[in-house]
Amino acid sequence: MLQATYSKYLLKFKQPAGTSRGILTEKETWFIKIWDSEQPEIYGLGECALFRGLSADDVPGYEEKLKEICQHINTFSPQELQTWSSIRFGIETALADLSNKGKRIIYPSPFPEGTTTIEINGLIWMGDKETMRQRIIEKLEAGFHCIKLKIGAIDFQAELDLLHAIRSSFSKETIELRVDANGAFHPDEAPRKLEQLSRYGLHSIEQPIRQGQWEKMSKLCRNTPVPIALDEELIGINDTREKIDMLETIHPQYIILKPALVGGFLGSEEWIRLADKRQIGWWITSALESNVGLNAIAQWTALLNVQIPQGLGTGQLYTNNIPSPLEQSGSVLCYNPGKNWDLTSLKF
């Protein structure tokens, strides 16, 4: 007989993280613990990685739903959690962990054995021009081959200047550049801004306009000089038919999968199948999870035979992250089986 409980945790940023939605200094998350009553010392751990203001399940009654699922952990259906993406993500992780003897090995592969790595992009958070320039230099010196810049919050010309500065020193063959607008562009100004951005040999731009404007986004994707990747657009779309309608209406160049926001691993795998069928590219990105959630996403990603840098470089953002065997070495994420998990800060 399985038993489950949960605990709230507040992650604190080392430095304020700037996005077009505002400045983040802390992030609320929830951990779930599942065990067999006959072996309580062996338990699975998952992170219900709620993202306030972004998750579709950021609604009244969230904790009540989490409590209800814990009380009915033996009888709930995954379908019941279709609209509770972050809870589904946490439970999928905890159950997989438990099935692998509670050792935080969620998806066995060479990755958690420490013999393979995952290349990641270097993420540059929004800030003033000089701060962002310094962060870019640090990422390049650390050996990153792919840099992703958050744009849309400071003066657009200043952002273009930053891109120009990078391209003046590094060709697109040397450094891959991605930008993420988080829906900051107005649809009327987006074509002009995409044209300006195209001068800098960008790999892609994420979510140039706010989600939910399918026809306008479709027109952008048909005519864009910069490949467009949908990010927020996927959040809250759980029905298979609606996923197909969105992909076929917009037909983006890429989609970006954040398992805690797009239906857990089951939902993400369906997105991948639907995208592959339509020759739409994709990659995986974390969504400010702690190392518990990031570990699960990384181990799942390692099974997917990915060929391009993934967005899994957020593990070093917090002062009170959960110490883990995950390590970032230059531009790769790896798992060091010689290191231990330290879960003493978790109180259930």
C-alpha positions in Angstrom: 0.0 0.0 0.0 1.5 3.3 -1.1 1.5 6.4 1.1 2.3 10.0 0.1 2.9 13.4 1.7 4.0 16.8 0.4 6.0 19.8 1.6 6.3 23.4 0.4 9.7 24.9 -0.2 10.8 28.4 -1.1 13.8 28.6 -3.4 15.9 31.8 -3.1 17.8 33.3 -6.1 21.4 34.2 -5.6 20.8 37.2 -7.8 17.5 38.7 -8.9 16.5 37.1 -12.2 15.0 39.5 -14.8 12.4 38.5 -17.3 9.9 40.5 -19.4 7.3 39.7 -16.7 9.4 41.2 -13.9 12.2 40.5 -11.4 12.2 37.2 -9.6 13.9 36.9 -6.2 12.4 33.7 -5.0 10.3 30.8 -6.3 7.8 28.6 -4.5 7.8 24.9 -5.2 6.4 21.7 -3.6 8.0 18.3 -3.0 6.1 15.1 -2.9 7.3 11.9 -1.2 5.8 8.5 -2.0 6.7 5.2 -0.2 5.4 1.7 0.4 4.0 1.3 3.9 5.9 -2.0 4.3 9.3 -0.3 3.4 9.0 3.4 4.6 12.8 3.9 4.5 12.7 3.6 0.7 10.8 6.5 -0.9 10.4 8.3 -4.2 10.9 12.0 -4.3 9.3 14.4 -6.9 9.0 18.1 -7.4 5.6 19.6 -8.1 7.2 22.6 -9.8 4.5 25.2 -9.8 5.5 28.5 -11.6 3.3 31.3 -10.2 1.9 33.5 -13.0 2.9 31.0 -15.7 1.7 27.5 -14.9 -1.8 26.7 -16.1 -2.4 25.0 -12.7 -1.6 28.2 -10.8 -5.2 28.3 -9.6 -7.0 28.5 -6.3 -7.2 25.0 -4.7 -3.7 23.9 -5.8 -2.6 22.7 -2.3 -6.0 21.1 -1.8 -5.5 19.1 -5.0 -2.0 18.1 -3.9 -3.4 17.0 -0.6 -6.2 15.1 -2.2 -3.9 13.2 -4.5 -1.6 12.2 -1.6 -4.7 10.9 0.3 -5.7 8.8 -2.8 -2.3 7.9 -4.1 -3.3 4.3 -4.7 -6.4 5.0 -6.7 -5.8 8.3 -8.7 -5.7 8.2 -12.5 -3.0 10.1 -14.5 -5.8 11.4 -16.6 -7.2 13.0 -13.5 -4.1 15.2 -13.5 -4.2 16.3 -17.1 -4.9 19.9 -16.1 -2.6 19.8 -13.1 0.7 19.7 -15.0 3.1 20.4 -12.2 1.5 17.9 -9.8 1.6 15.3 -12.6 5.3 16.0 -13.2 6.0 15.6 -9.5 4.1 12.4 -9.1 5.6 10.8 -12.3 9.0 11.6 -10.9 8.3 10.2 -7.4 6.8 7.0 -8.7 9.6 6.4 -11.1 12.1 7.1 -8.4 10.4 4.7 -6.0 10.3 2.0 -8.7 14.1 2.4 -9.0 14.6 1.8 -5.2 14.4 5.5 -4.2 18.0 6.4 -5.2 17.0 9.5 -7.3 17.6 7.5 -10.5 14.4 8.4 -12.3 15.3 7.1 -15.8 18.2 4.7 -15.8 20.7 5.3 -18.6 24.4 6.0 -19.1 23.7 9.6 -18.0 23.1 9.0 -14.2 25.9 6.4 -14.4 28.2 9.4 -15.2 29.3 8.2 -18.6 27.4 10.7 -20.8 26.7 14.4 -20.7 24.1 16.8 -22.0 25.1 19.9 -23.8 23.2 23.0 -22.6 22.9 26.6 -23.6 24.3 29.5 -21.4 21.3 31.5 -20.2 21.7 35.3 -19.9 19.1 36.9 -17.7 17.8 40.3 -18.4 19.6 43.2 -16.8 21.0 46.5 -17.8 23.2 46.5 -20.9 26.6 46.4 -19.0 25.4 43.6 -16.7 24.2 41.5 -19.6 27.4 42.1 -21.5 29.5 40.9 -18.5 27.3 37.8 -18.1 27.8 37.0 -21.8 31.6 37.3 -21.4 31.4 34.9 -18.4 29.5 32.3 -20.4 31.8 32.5 -23.4 34.8 32.2 -21.1 33.2 29.1 -19.5 33.2 27.4 -22.8 29.6 27.7 -23.9 28.9 27.2 -27.7 25.2 28.3 -27.4 24.1 31.4 -25.7 20.4 32.3 -25.0 19.5 35.9 -24.1 16.3 37.0 -22.5 15.1 40.1 -24.4 12.2 42.4 -24.3 12.6 44.3 -21.1 15.3 46.8 -21.8 15.7 49.1 -24.7 15.5 47.1 -27.9 18.4 49.0 -29.5 20.5 48.1 -26.5 19.7 44.5 -27.0 20.6 44.7 -30.7 23.9 46.3 -29.7 24.6 43.3 -27.4 24.0 40.9 -30.3 26.2 43.0 -32.6 29.0 42.9 -30.0 28.9 39.2 -29.9 28.7 38.7 -33.6 31.6 41.2 -34.1 33.8 38.7 -32.3 32.1 35.3 -32.9 30.6 34.0 -36.1 27.4 31.9 -36.0 29.6 28.8 -36.7 31.4 29.5 -33.4 28.6 30.7 -31.2 24.9 29.8 -31.6 22.6 32.6 -30.5 19.1 32.1 -29.2 16.8 34.8 -27.9 13.7 34.6 -25.8 11.2 37.4 -25.9 8.6 35.8 -23.6 5.8 37.3 -25.7 7.1 40.9 -25.3 6.6 42.1 -28.9 3.4 43.6 -30.1 2.1 41.7 -33.2 2.3 44.9 -35.3 6.0 45.6 -34.4 7.1 41.9 -34.4 7.9 41.6 -38.2 10.2 44.7 -38.1 11.9 43.5 -34.9 12.4 40.0 -36.4 14.0 41.6 -39.4 16.4 43.6 -37.3 17.3 40.5 -35.2 17.9 38.4 -38.4 21.1 40.4 -39.1 22.8 38.6 -36.2 22.5 35.0 -37.5 20.2 33.8 -34.7 19.3 30.2 -34.3 15.8 31.0 -33.1 13.6 33.4 -31.1 11.2 32.0 -28.5 7.7 33.3 -28.3 8.0 36.7 -30.0 4.4 37.6 -29.3 2.0 36.8 -26.4 0.5 33.3 -26.6 -3.1 32.7 -27.7 -2.9 34.7 -31.0 -2.8 31.7 -33.3 -3.5 33.5 -36.6 -1.0 36.2 -35.9 1.7 33.8 -34.8 1.0 31.6 -37.8 1.5 34.6 -40.1 4.8 35.4 -38.3 6.0 31.8 -38.6 5.2 31.7 -42.4 7.2 34.9 -43.1 9.8 35.1 -40.4 13.5 35.6 -41.2 14.3 34.0 -37.8 13.1 30.6 -36.9 10.4 30.8 -34.2 10.1 28.5 -31.2 6.8 28.3 -29.3 7.2 28.2 -25.5 4.3 29.7 -23.5 2.0 28.8 -26.4 2.0 25.2 -25.3 1.0 25.8 -21.7 -2.5 24.9 -20.8 -3.1 22.8 -24.0 -3.7 19.3 -22.8 -6.2 17.8 -25.2 -4.6 15.9 -28.1 -7.0 17.4 -30.7 -6.2 20.9 -29.5 -2.4 20.2 -29.7 -2.8 19.1 -33.3 -4.9 22.2 -34.1 -2.4 24.5 -32.6 0.6 22.9 -34.4 -1.2 22.7 -37.7 -2.5 26.3 -37.5 0.7 27.9 -36.5 3.3 25.4 -37.8 6.2 26.8 -35.9 9.8 25.9 -36.7 10.3 24.6 -33.1 8.5 23.9 -29.9 10.0 24.1 -26.4 9.1 21.5 -23.8 9.0 22.3 -20.1 7.6 19.1 -18.6 6.4 20.7 -15.4 4.3 23.2 -17.5 3.1 21.0 -20.5 1.6 17.9 -19.0 4.5 16.2 -17.2 6.6 13.6 -19.1 3.5 11.9 -20.6 2.3 15.2 -22.0 5.7 16.2 -23.3 6.2 12.9 -25.0 2.9 13.4 -26.8 4.0 16.9 -27.9 7.2 15.3 -29.3 5.3 12.6 -31.3 3.0 15.2 -32.8 5.8 17.6 -33.6 8.0 14.9 -35.2 5.1 13.9 -37.4 4.9 17.4 -38.7 8.7 18.0 -39.1 8.7 20.5 -36.3 11.9 20.7 -34.3 12.0 20.7 -30.4 14.2 20.9 -27.4 13.8 20.6 -23.7 14.0 23.4 -21.2 13.8 23.4 -17.4 11.5 26.0 -15.7 13.4 27.1 -12.6 13.0 23.8 -10.8 15.2 22.8 -7.9 17.8 20.1 -8.5 15.1 17.5 -7.8 13.0 18.5 -10.8 16.0 19.3 -12.9 17.5 15.9 -12.2 14.3 14.2 -13.5 14.2 16.4 -16.6 17.9 15.8 -17.4 17.6 12.0 -17.0 14.5 12.0 -19.2 16.2 14.2 -21.8 19.2 11.8 -21.8 16.9 9.1 -23.2 15.8 11.2 -26.2 19.0 11.2 -28.3 19.0 15.0 -28.5 21.5 16.5 -30.9 21.3 20.2 -30.1 22.0 22.2 -26.8 19.2 21.9 -24.3 17.9 24.5 -21.9 18.9 22.8 -18.6 21.3 25.2 -17.1 19.3 26.7 -14.2 20.6 24.5 -11.4 23.0 27.1 -10.0 20.5 29.9 -9.5 19.6 29.4 -5.9 21.3 29.8 -2.5 19.3 27.0 -1.0 19.0 24.5 -3.9 19.0 20.8 -2.9 22.6 19.5 -3.0 22.8 16.8 -5.6 25.2 14.9 -8.0 24.2 17.1 -10.9 27.2 19.2 -12.0 27.6 21.8 -14.7 31.0 21.6 -16.3 31.6 24.2 -19.0 28.8 23.8 -21.4 27.6 20.4 -20.3 25.4 19.0 -17.6 26.5 15.8 -16.0 25.7 13.5 -13.1 28.5 12.6 -10.7 27.5 9.2 -9.1 30.3 9.7 -6.6 28.4 12.6 -5.0 25.4 12.2 -2.7 22.1 13.8 -2.4 21.6 16.0 0.7 17.9 16.1 1.5 18.2 17.4 5.1 16.5 20.7 4.2 13.3 18.9 3.2 10.8 18.7 6.0 7.9 16.4 5.5 
